[in-house]
Amino acid sequence: MNLQLQDIIPVKDILADSGGPAAVVAVLKSLPLSAIVLPFFVLLAVIFLSTSMDSATYILSAIATKELVEGQEPPRWHRMVWGAILATISISLLLIGGLRVIQTSAVVVSVPIFIFYLLLIVSLLRWLKQDFPKA
């Protein structure tokens, strides 16, 4: 915000013309030692994405595995299948229409999840009334 207000970098114009990633790169290039900062930012982004996707595939495979005993790891092939599914969905959404399609799909998917959360709240309230009838 300071870069925009001080007329150092036209962040608003870069956002309008080229989008968010170009604005982030422009801001990072304005920092001291930008030759080090930009690759470090990319490395951190890759690490963040990798760990997030690994966690997502682990949870999905653990949920989808039948008869998974406590403390047992889901099969590696099952994690790989979920990783391939998530990667395919992400790449296909990007190829179809870019960020707009991803944002729209996130809104569409959130509606059933919202209904699911409402049901979870009702279930929690019933459970609390059952365990604490006088409270």
PECOR-V810076 format. One record per pair of residues at least 6 apart in sequence whose C-alpha atoms are under 8 Angstrom apart, sorted by sequence separation. I is the first residue (numbers start at 1). J is the second residue. If there is no record, write none. Layout:
i j
I J
I J
This chain:
i j
3 9
4 10
14 20
28 34
29 35
31 37
62 68
68 74
129 135
3 10
4 11
15 22
94 101
3 11
4 12
14 22
15 23
29 37
93 101
94 102
14 23
28 37
29 38
65 74
93 102
28 38
62 73
11 23
62 74
25 38
61 74
65 78
61 75
11 26
11 27
58 74
9 26
61 78
9 27
61 79
60 79
58 79
61 82
57 79
60 82
57 80
3 27
57 82
57 83
54 83
53 83
